[in-house]
Amino acid sequence: MKISVQINPPSILCSSIMFAARKTNLAAVARTFARGKKIQNKKQGVNNASTQKVVNQLSALSATKKQPKLLKLCPEDLIKHKTITNAWNVFQRKQRTKEAEILAKQYESIKDAMTELKELSPELFEAALKKERKFFPLEYRVPVDYPPRNPWNYQVKKL
Amino acid sequence: MLRFTLRAPTFTRALPLLKKYPVSTHRSCRTPKPTMFHKQVSRLYSTGSVQLLAKILSTLLLLRPPVITADLPKFESQYYNYQKELWKRLMWTFPKWFYFREGTLAEQRFRELNKNPVHNNPNMEFIGGRPIIKHQRDLRFKQVLRLPKPYLEGEEGEVEGLESDKPVVPNSRTTPADASNDTTSLERKLARTLYLVISEDQGKLWAFPNFSCENTPLHKVAEEGLYGLGGTEINYFNVSPTPCHVQTSDKGKEFFIKLRILSGSFVAQNKNTTFKWLTSEELGEHLSKNYYEDIKHLMSAV
């Protein structure tokens, strides 16, 4: 019995809250069902501020009314476009083969150097193959579009 | 040490001979041929061992990596520009209401800068076709947006306003060293890879630094030689101890070791030594033609 008495007050509180929430909901429902009266007008937009925010965000993402007209090229422009694309492909192909050739040459010269070194001095050959544990230097920079104020660092900092 | 250098080459020299005259396993020819082979090998052992030894040299290929991105050739820049314009034409309309809330000063400034296009007036005749306006943008063309800047632009490009608000003016891609064509400067041709060449006879003959190698690893010789030539104020990075090329010259076998200079400067320690930092094309003008053709592929295209 004692336990039930102890539990009672919160349950009452809870029900009162539920009742209050339900009351407001009922009022809203009553408003929307009012006959002959439009609550949500298309021109007025959404009444709720937070809903309006979400609608704004979604509208920024959505494609409605934002997509431009499709590109319709006349035959002459289409030929121009195709020529440009073709020229680009040819250029890329040439560049790729050139790079591959250079890579193959570099590989061959490394191979030649190592075979020669093996013949001349196996000791140096072993030393040239020895793997050292080293770290990529922090001073090594990636090229950027515009140089820094001092393009070259003349100070040597031994790490 | 000496034992190694004398014995090993002769043994490996004999290997191609082994391939050329394979020891036949057939019974009929088993007896005579091995003796011939043995004779040849023994002759090689007796005479050739010392003569065959070429001098090992470590050639230093010191390069300065590019500081700025490569200059785009004309064709590439034109193609990228064309693609950019296509992309702009097919871009969606800028959602102005999302970034500029109505009734704010920012929105007013934006509206002043971006005037609405001419609307589709039914009483007007449009020569290039009727405009299709949605969200104050003609959907037939790309949308050009002008954004309000935090500073005021006066006459002749002068700007007023806070220092932090002023537009960022990037540094020039060309340096004073480019203007004066100072080939000893590390700040020249920032978009290119530069290679170090030295001359011992006041600029008559140019070559990569060469160091003779006596049983010290090639890369160690190159690194120590670099310090001896250009002082210790050089911060370099060696990717690999493996030589990238071998070149036979009258001095001996030159094994190329690539080092990258990261900071510091090359200061010639010897009075007679002159040096230059050159791009791969300029190397062709300074080195002999045949030599350059042999090592051209080692140079970076950028």
HADDOCK unambig.tbl for C-alpha pairs under 7 A between the chains (distance, minus, plus):
assign (segid A and resid 56 and name CA) (segid B and resid 98 and name CA) 6.36 0.50 0.50
assign (segid A and resid 57 and name CA) (segid B and resid 98 and name CA) 6.97 0.50 0.50
assign (segid A and resid 60 and name CA) (segid B and resid 95 and name CA) 5.49 0.50 0.50
assign (segid A and resid 60 and name CA) (segid B and resid 98 and name CA) 6.34 0.50 0.50
assign (segid A and resid 65 and name CA) (segid B and resid 134 and name CA) 5.96 0.50 0.50
assign (segid A and resid 66 and name CA) (segid B and resid 92 and name CA) 4.99 0.50 0.50
assign (segid A and resid 66 and name CA) (segid B and resid 93 and name CA) 4.67 0.50 0.50
assign (segid A and resid 67 and name CA) (segid B and resid 92 and name CA) 4.84 0.50 0.50
assign (segid A and resid 67 and name CA) (segid B and resid 93 and name CA) 6.65 0.50 0.50
assign (segid A and resid 68 and name CA) (segid B and resid 90 and name CA) 6.01 0.50 0.50
assign (segid A and resid 68 and name CA) (segid B and resid 91 and name CA) 6.87 0.50 0.50
assign (segid A and resid 68 and name CA) (segid B and resid 92 and name CA) 6.20 0.50 0.50
assign (segid A and resid 68 and name CA) (segid B and resid 139 and name CA) 4.41 0.50 0.50
assign (segid A and resid 68 and name CA) (segid B and resid 140 and name CA) 6.24 0.50 0.50
assign (segid A and resid 69 and name CA) (segid B and resid 139 and name CA) 5.46 0.50 0.50
assign (segid A and resid 69 and name CA) (segid B and resid 140 and name CA) 5.37 0.50 0.50
assign (segid A and resid 102 and name CA) (segid B and resid 297 and name CA) 5.70 0.50 0.50
assign (segid A and resid 105 and name CA) (segid B and resid 297 and name CA) 6.72 0.50 0.50
assign (segid A and resid 106 and name CA) (segid B and resid 297 and name CA) 6.51 0.50 0.50
assign (segid A and resid 106 and name CA) (segid B and resid 298 and name CA) 6.46 0.50 0.50
assign (segid A and resid 109 and name CA) (segid B and resid 244 and name CA) 6.31 0.50 0.50
assign (segid A and resid 109 and name CA) (segid B and resid 245 and name CA) 4.87 0.50 0.50
assign (segid A and resid 109 and name CA) (segid B and resid 246 and name CA) 6.85 0.50 0.50
assign (segid A and resid 110 and name CA) (segid B and resid 243 and name CA) 6.46 0.50 0.50
assign (segid A and resid 110 and name CA) (segid B and resid 244 and name CA) 4.61 0.50 0.50
assign (segid A and resid 110 and name CA) (segid B and resid 245 and name CA) 5.33 0.50 0.50
assign (segid A and resid 112 and name CA) (segid B and resid 246 and name CA) 6.92 0.50 0.50
assign (segid A and resid 113 and name CA) (segid B and resid 243 and name CA) 6.47 0.50 0.50
assign (segid A and resid 113 and name CA) (segid B and resid 244 and name CA) 6.81 0.50 0.50
assign (segid A and resid 113 and name CA) (segid B and resid 245 and name CA) 5.30 0.50 0.50
assign (segid A and resid 113 and name CA) (segid B and resid 246 and name CA) 4.77 0.50 0.50
assign (segid A and resid 113 and name CA) (segid B and resid 255 and name CA) 6.86 0.50 0.50
assign (segid A and resid 119 and name CA) (segid B and resid 9 and name CA) 4.95 0.50 0.50
assign (segid A and resid 119 and name CA) (segid B and resid 12 and name CA) 6.12 0.50 0.50
assign (segid A and resid 120 and name CA) (segid B and resid 9 and name CA) 5.69 0.50 0.50
assign (segid A and resid 120 and name CA) (segid B and resid 53 and name CA) 6.55 0.50 0.50
assign (segid A and resid 121 and name CA) (segid B and resid 5 and name CA) 5.81 0.50 0.50
assign (segid A and resid 124 and name CA) (segid B and resid 215 and name CA) 6.60 0.50 0.50
assign (segid A and resid 124 and name CA) (segid B and resid 217 and name CA) 5.41 0.50 0.50
assign (segid A and resid 124 and name CA) (segid B and resid 218 and name CA) 6.96 0.50 0.50
assign (segid A and resid 127 and name CA) (segid B and resid 217 and name CA) 5.63 0.50 0.50
assign (segid A and resid 128 and name CA) (segid B and resid 217 and name CA) 6.67 0.50 0.50
assign (segid A and resid 128 and name CA) (segid B and resid 241 and name CA) 5.01 0.50 0.50
assign (segid A and resid 128 and name CA) (segid B and resid 242 and name CA) 4.69 0.50 0.50
assign (segid A and resid 129 and name CA) (segid B and resid 241 and name CA) 6.92 0.50 0.50
assign (segid A and resid 129 and name CA) (segid B and resid 242 and name CA) 6.16 0.50 0.50
assign (segid A and resid 139 and name CA) (segid B and resid 262 and name CA) 6.23 0.50 0.50
assign (segid A and resid 140 and name CA) (segid B and resid 262 and name CA) 6.07 0.50 0.50
assign (segid A and resid 143 and name CA) (segid B and resid 66 and name CA) 6.26 0.50 0.50
assign (segid A and resid 143 and name CA) (segid B and resid 67 and name CA) 4.86 0.50 0.50
assign (segid A and resid 143 and name CA) (segid B and resid 68 and name CA) 4.31 0.50 0.50
assign (segid A and resid 143 and name CA) (segid B and resid 69 and name CA) 5.06 0.50 0.50
assign (segid A and resid 144 and name CA) (segid B and resid 67 and name CA) 6.80 0.50 0.50
assign (segid A and resid 144 and name CA) (segid B and resid 68 and name CA) 4.64 0.50 0.50
assign (segid A and resid 144 and name CA) (segid B and resid 69 and name CA) 5.41 0.50 0.50
assign (segid A and resid 145 and name CA) (segid B and resid 68 and name CA) 5.42 0.50 0.50
assign (segid A and resid 145 and name CA) (segid B and resid 69 and name CA) 5.35 0.50 0.50
assign (segid A and resid 146 and name CA) (segid B and resid 68 and name CA) 6.13 0.50 0.50
assign (segid A and resid 146 and name CA) (segid B and resid 170 and name CA) 6.20 0.50 0.50
assign (segid A and resid 146 and name CA) (segid B and resid 171 and name CA) 5.97 0.50 0.50
assign (segid A and resid 146 and name CA) (segid B and resid 172 and name CA) 6.85 0.50 0.50
assign (segid A and resid 146 and name CA) (segid B and resid 173 and name CA) 5.93 0.50 0.50
assign (segid A and resid 147 and name CA) (segid B and resid 67 and name CA) 6.81 0.50 0.50
assign (segid A and resid 147 and name CA) (segid B and resid 68 and name CA) 5.99 0.50 0.50
assign (segid A and resid 147 and name CA) (segid B and resid 171 and name CA) 6.10 0.50 0.50
assign (segid A and resid 147 and name CA) (segid B and resid 173 and name CA) 6.31 0.50 0.50
assign (segid A and resid 148 and name CA) (segid B and resid 171 and name CA) 6.91 0.50 0.50
assign (segid A and resid 149 and name CA) (segid B and resid 171 and name CA) 6.84 0.50 0.50
assign (segid A and resid 151 and name CA) (segid B and resid 187 and name CA) 6.30 0.50 0.50
assign (segid A and resid 152 and name CA) (segid B and resid 186 and name CA) 6.99 0.50 0.50
assign (segid A and resid 152 and name CA) (segid B and resid 187 and name CA) 6.20 0.50 0.50
assign (segid A and resid 152 and name CA) (segid B and resid 263 and name CA) 6.94 0.50 0.50
assign (segid A and resid 153 and name CA) (segid B and resid 263 and name CA) 5.20 0.50 0.50
assign (segid A and resid 153 and name CA) (segid B and resid 264 and name CA) 6.19 0.50 0.50
assign (segid A and resid 154 and name CA) (segid B and resid 263 and name CA) 5.66 0.50 0.50
assign (segid A and resid 154 and name CA) (segid B and resid 264 and name CA) 3.99 0.50 0.50
assign (segid A and resid 154 and name CA) (segid B and resid 265 and name CA) 5.87 0.50 0.50
assign (segid A and resid 155 and name CA) (segid B and resid 263 and name CA) 6.60 0.50 0.50
assign (segid A and resid 155 and name CA) (segid B and resid 264 and name CA) 5.29 0.50 0.50
assign (segid A and resid 156 and name CA) (segid B and resid 233 and name CA) 6.00 0.50 0.50
assign (segid A and resid 156 and name CA) (segid B and resid 234 and name CA) 6.40 0.50 0.50
assign (segid A and resid 156 and name CA) (segid B and resid 235 and name CA) 5.94 0.50 0.50
assign (segid A and resid 156 and name CA) (segid B and resid 263 and name CA) 5.93 0.50 0.50
assign (segid A and resid 156 and name CA) (segid B and resid 264 and name CA) 5.06 0.50 0.50
